[in-house]
Amino acid sequence: MPQNKILILFAHPLYEKSFVNQTLVSHIPKSNHITFHDLYEEYPEFDIDVKREQALLEKHDIIIWHHPLYWYSCPPLLKQWIDMVLEYDWAYGKKGKALQNKMIFQAITTGGLKENYCETGRDRFTIPDLLEPFNQTAKVCNMIYLPPFVVHGTHKMNEEEAINHAKTYAELLLFLTKNEINSEEINSNFYMNEWFLKIKSNG
């Protein structure tokens, strides 16, 4: 049985004010195959240890950028992490093969409803459209980019709804550690959530 190792790179500058993210994080399973890495906790002064971060990446098979959607992108520390850690001739370039064939996706929280994120909605673009720069970054680094796990409507979410999302996230993480991952099958879905719900219903 496969034992994929997952690295969750968590970036939330106002974590103490985010009930939904607190709930998601509190439900992350305690497992030797799941590493939770809080970037704002580790680097409050933004002084990222590049070699340490690269070593962490090398030890894991699946990477998750877990963050709120800030102005249609990620919080600043995660952007700095991407800029500094994904170095030429390590992550990309002729010699940059360190991340080749590792899988990566984003776990996103947003106050906006799903129907807002479309061509005719208030936000005009879908979440996957807005995440295209991350997708392209992954592809340049020879990684396999998967659809995001998205939690919509966080501003008006009640405790029961948040816990349900957190339980699904936890189940997904355990499933990913224990099963062979078919990236083509997952990429035929809009969100990671949708794919996993199909897996559960068929299981």
LOMI-994465 format. One record per residue: residue in three letters; x, y, z of N, C-alpha, C in turn. Coordinates in steps of 0.1 Angstrom, whole numbers, plus 5000, padded with zeros to 4 digits. Last residue first. Layout:
BEGIN
alaXYZXYZXYZ;...
END
This chain:
BEGIN
gly482750454972483450364980482650284989;asn481450644959481650514951482250414960;ser481450844976480150794973480250664965;lys484250904977483550854989482150794986;ile484650994951485450874956484650814968;lys483051214951482751104942483450984947;leu484451374970483051334973482651214964;phe486851414956486851334968485451284972;trp485951584934486551454932486451364944;glu485151804949484251734941484751594938;asn487551894962486351854970485451764962;met489051984940489451864947488351804955;tyr487052104914487652124927488051984932;phe486552004888486752144890487452174903;asn488151714874487251784883487551924885;ser490251604861488951614853487851674861;asn492251574879492251694871491051704861;ile491751314888491551424897491351554889;glu492651164866491251154871490851274879;glu495251234865494451264853492951264858;ser496351144889496251284886495351324875;asn495650914910495550924896495251074893;ile497650784936496850904931496850904916;glu497250524959497850574947496950684941;asn496750604994496250554981497150604970;lys497350725018497250575018496950515004;thr497350995017498550925022498550775019;leu494851055007495951084999497251015004;phe493250985030493150915017494350935008;leu494051185047494351045050494250955038;leu493051415034494451395037494851255040;leu490251355033491051365021492551345023;glu489651365060489551245053490251245040;ala490151645065490951545072490851405065;tyr488251755048489651785046490551675052;thr485951665061486251625047487651645044;lys486151795085486151645085486451595071;ala485952065076487152015083487251865083;his483352075067484452095058485752035064;asn482052025092481851935081482951945070;ile482852245107483352115111483152015100;ala481452445093482952445093483552315097;glu478852375098479352375084480852365084;glu478852415126478552275120479052265106;glu479252685128480252595134480052455127;asn478552875098478352835112479252725116;met479653135077479652995080479452965095;lys480053375066478753355072478553205076;his482653375057482153485065480853465072;thr483053165040483553155053482953265062;gly482353085013481353135022481753145037;his484152775005483452905002482652955013;val486952605003485852625012485352765010;val488552384981488052514983486852514993;phe491252244968490252214978489752354983;pro492152274933492152314947491052254955;pro493652014911492552114915492552154929;leu497251994909495951934910494852044913;tyr500251964891499352054898497851994897;ile503251824894501851794889500851874897;met506251994885505351934894504051904888;asn508252144872508052004869507151924878;cys508252414876509052334885508852184883;val506352484857507752524855508652444863;lys504052394871504452324859505952364855;ala503952574893504152424895504652354883;thr503452804879504652794887504952644889;gln500952754868502152764859503452754867;asn499452744892499552624883500752634874;phe499753004900500352894908500452764900;pro498453144879499853164882500553054891;glu495753034882496652994871498053024873;leu493853104901495053024906495952984895;leu491753204887492553294895493853234900;asp490752974875491253074867492253164875;pro489852834899490952784891491552884881;ile487753024906488853004914490052944906;thr486653224877486553104886487753094895;phe485853574876486753454872486453344882;arg484053764886484353754872485153634867;asp482953834910484353824910484953784896;arg480153834905480853954911482353954909;gly479553644875479453674889480253804893;thr479953574849478853664851478653694866;glu482153404852482253514842481153614845;cys482553334887482253294873482253424865;tyr482153334917483353314910483053254896;asn479753344929480353474926481553464917;glu479053084935478453144923478953284920;lys480553044958480952984946480353044934;leu480953344978480253224974480753164961;gly483753454997482853464986482253334983;gly485653415017484353455021483353455010;thr487653125014487253255009485853285014;thr490552905015489252955021488953095016;ile492052634999491752774998490452805007;ala494752444992493552445001493252585004;gln496252344962495952444972494652414979;phe498752104953497452164951497252264963;ile501051874938500852004946499452054943;met503351604936502051664933501851784943;lys506451554918505751574931504351644928;asn507751564894506651464896506051464910;gln510551734907509851664895508951554900;leu511951884924510451864927509751784916;ala514551884915514251844928512851814931;lys515651974891514751854890514251814904;gly517352184875516352194885515352084885;lys519152214855519552114866518452104876;lys517752394838518352264832518652164843;gly514852504857516152524849516652384845;tyr513752454891513552464876514852494870;ala514752404917513352374913513052374898;trp517452444911517052344921515552304918;asp517852614890518752504891518552414903;tyr516252874909516752824896517852714898;glu514152794937515352854931515652784917;leu511852834956511852774943512952824934;val512253014977512552874979512652804965;met511553284969512853244975513253104974;asp508953284959510053354952511353314957;ile507553134978507653084964508853154957;trp507853305000508353165001508553114986;gln506453524991507953534993508553394994;lys503853414991504453464978505953474980;leu503653375018503653255009504253294996;leu503653635028504753545032504753425022;pro501253755017502553795012503653695016;pro498553525007499153615016500653635012;cys497553484972497953434985498453544994;ser494753614954496053544954496253494968;tyr492553774955492653684944493953614943;trp492953894980492953974968493253884956;tyr493553594994493753734996493853814983;leu492253315004492353384991492453534995;pro494253145029493053225025493253285011;his495952835023495952975026494553035023;his498152585017496952615025496852755029;trp499552404994499652544998498252575004;ile500852094998499652164998499952315002;ile502551824981502651954988501252024987;ile503551494983502451584980502551714988;asp505951394992505451354979504351454974;his508951505010507451485008507051464994;lys511551585011511151465019509651435017;glu511851814997512451694991511951564999;leu510652005014510051965001510551834996;leu512652015034511351975037510551925024;ala514752125019514951995025513551935029;gln513752385014513952285003514152145008;glu513652485040512352465032512552365021;arg516352495045515552415054514252385046;lys517252675026517752535025516852445034;val515852915034515652855021516052705021;asp514253045058515452955057515252875045;ile513053375057512853235053514153165052;asp512053595075513453555072513453405069;phe509653715083509853685069511253645065;glu509253725110510053835104510353815089;pro508053485115507253615117507953735112;tyr508253195105508953315100508253445102;glu506653015119508052985117508853115113;glu504153125117504653085130506153075129;tyr503853155090503853275098504253245113;leu503952875082504952975078504953095086;asp503552585096502952715097503952825094;his503152275085504252375086503652515085;phe502551945092501952075091502952185095;thr502951645075503651755082502951885080;ile502051315076501451455073502251555082;his502851075084502951095069502351235066;asn502451035110503851045106503951075091;ser499651225121500151115113501651145110;lys496751355131498151335136498651205129;pro494751535106495151415114496551415119;ile493351835112494351775104494851645112;his491551975128491151845123492151775115;ser492652225131492452135143492051995140;val492452335106493752295111493652205123;leu489652385104490352305094491652245100;thr489352565126488652445126489352345116;gln490952775117491252715130490652575131;asn489552845095490852795093491352725106;val487252945107487152835097488552775096;phe488053165123487453045129487452925119;ser490553365123489853285112489353155119;lys492053505140490753565137489953475127;glu494453375141493753385153492353445151;tyr495553425115494953295118494053295131;leu496353625098495453655108494753525113;pro498153525079498653625088497653665099;his498653205070497553285073497953395083;ala499752925054500053075055498853155057;phe501152615055500052695059500452835060;leu501852355037502452485039501352585042;ile501952025044501052135043501752265047;leu503151745028503651865035502551975033;ile502751395030502151525027502751635035;lys503851095016504051195026503551335021;asn502150795009502550925004502751025016;gln502450495007502350585019502950715015;pro500650224991501450354991501350425004;met500849885000500050005000500950135000;
END
